[in-house]
Amino acid sequence: MGRLKLDMGALIGTHDVLLVTLDTLRFDVAEELMVQGRTPHLRRALPDGRWEKRHTPGSFTYAAHAAMFAGFLPTPVAPGPHPRLFAAAFPGSETTGPGTWVFDAADLPTGLADAGYHTVCIGGVGFFNKQTPLGSALPNLFRESHWDPSFGVTSPTSLEAQIGCAERVAAKLTPDRRLFLFLNVSALHQPNWFHLPGADRVDTRDTHAAALEYVDRHIPRLFDLMSSRGPCLTIISSDHGTAYGESGQTGHRVGHEVVWTVPYGEFVLEHNSWK
């Protein structure tokens, strides 16, 4: 097993951690827009200006995030085993390598809180809306959590509202208090027709792409915020894809290639590097 690209033991405690899930984003759409130059800000941020192709640990939001919060981020498609960035202590784990940060807790937010981080969830889709016991299960893993209808799937300005919340959260912390910020971006999820003028209230692969362009326009504000606090380990990934008629399928929670294959990137935002 090779070493990780990032030595997490050297980063945890010295760097903020930002985990962004672009809920429902398909790999093929993300790659296509990157090649076409339609997502220039994500291209600037990602290593070598490209997405890494990975497989999600779950075919819908709850399952994928439950796995990710236990340290099982999307898996590289090339044959493994692949050492993980984070891992809950688990005897016999074949994906815990020399650079893996191992935490003695059932989930990553608790592990990072035990390491001195202030942990914050800014929700997007319904599994983070805190309106039901199920919608509270994942947010309750964090010391602080936020959700508002303006963050949700029906809002045309959801990411702008979510980043505004992140700015208010960060303003309350001293610069030396390390922050773990998780942000679930809802903009890609159905309904997304309103991101493409003239879409006639129908969600398609094209409206999905337009939603990603919307995210690209506004995500520099989030990167600027996090880099202003100091160096920040950043993980940006889809939790799963979604189907728009492929093989007769619509939506997700099905075993289809467009659902299982997701875009992924990890990198360090250096202090004040994003202007």
C-alpha positions, 0 to 999 in steps of 0.5 A, spaced: 500 500 500 502 506 497 502 512 502 497 518 501 498 524 497 497 528 503 500 526 510 494 527 515 497 527 521 501 533 519 495 537 517 490 535 523 490 540 528 494 545 524 489 546 518 482 548 517 478 542 514 473 544 509 468 538 506 463 540 500 459 535 497 456 537 491 449 533 492 447 529 486 453 531 481 454 526 475 462 525 473 460 525 466 457 532 466 462 535 471 468 532 466 464 535 460 464 542 463 471 542 465 473 540 458 469 545 455 472 551 460 465 552 463 467 551 470 473 555 470 474 556 478 473 549 480 478 548 474 483 553 478 482 549 485 483 542 483 489 539 482 492 539 475 485 542 473 481 536 473 476 532 477 478 525 479 474 519 477 471 515 483 466 511 486 461 513 491 460 509 497 452 510 497 447 511 491 443 516 495 445 522 500 444 519 507 447 512 505 453 516 502 454 521 507 453 516 513 459 512 510 463 519 508 462 521 515 466 514 518 472 516 513 469 512 507 470 517 502 469 516 494 474 510 492 478 511 486 476 507 480 483 504 479 484 497 483 486 498 490 487 498 496 487 505 497 489 508 503 484 513 506 485 520 509 481 519 515 479 512 518 475 511 525 479 506 529 477 499 526 482 493 527 484 489 521 482 495 516 486 494 509 485 502 507 488 505 513 495 507 511 501 511 514 498 517 512 491 516 515 489 520 520 485 515 525 480 517 530 477 514 536 470 515 535 464 513 530 464 519 526 469 524 523 465 530 526 466 527 533 473 525 532 475 532 529 471 535 535 475 531 540 481 534 536 479 541 538 476 543 532 469 547 532 465 542 527 459 545 523 454 543 518 451 547 513 445 543 510 442 543 503 438 537 501 432 534 506 437 529 510 440 535 513 433 540 514 433 538 521 425 538 521 424 530 522 428 525 526 431 523 520 433 530 517 436 531 524 441 525 524 447 527 520 446 534 523 446 532 530 453 529 529 456 536 529 457 541 534 453 546 530 448 545 525 444 550 520 439 549 515 434 554 512 429 553 506 433 558 502 439 553 503 434 547 500 433 544 493 427 549 491 432 555 492 435 558 486 440 562 490 441 556 495 449 556 495 449 564 496 445 563 502 449 557 504 456 561 504 453 567 507 451 562 513 458 560 513 461 567 513 457 568 519 459 562 523 467 564 521 466 571 524 464 568 531 471 564 531 478 566 533 483 565 528 486 560 532 480 556 533 480 550 528 474 549 524 471 543 520 466 546 515 461 541 512 457 544 506 452 540 502 450 544 496 443 542 494 443 546 487 445 540 483 439 536 486 432 536 482 429 541 481 434 544 478 431 547 471 431 554 474 438 554 473 437 554 465 433 560 462 427 557 458 428 550 461 420 550 461 420 547 468 423 540 466 429 537 469 434 535 464 442 533 464 442 540 461 439 543 467 444 539 471 450 542 467 447 549 468 446 548 476 454 546 476 455 553 472 451 556 478 456 553 483 462 555 479 460 562 479 459 562 487 464 557 490 470 562 490 467 566 495 467 560 499 474 558 498 476 566 499 473 565 506 476 559 508 483 561 506 482 567 509 483 563 516 489 560 514 491 553 510 485 549 509 485 542 507 479 542 502 475 536 499 470 537 494 466 531 491 459 529 489 456 524 494 452 520 488 450 521 481 443 521 478 440 518 472 436 522 466 433 517 463 439 512 462 437 505 461 430 507 463 432 510 470 430 517 473 433 519 479 438 515 484 438 510 489 439 505 483 445 501 481 447 505 475 454 507 472 451 515 472 449 514 479 455 510 482 461 514 478 462 521 482 467 527 481 472 528 487 478 533 488 482 534 494 487 539 495 490 544 500 488 552 500 494 556 502 493 562 507 490 568 503 491 564 496 484 565 493 483 572 491 
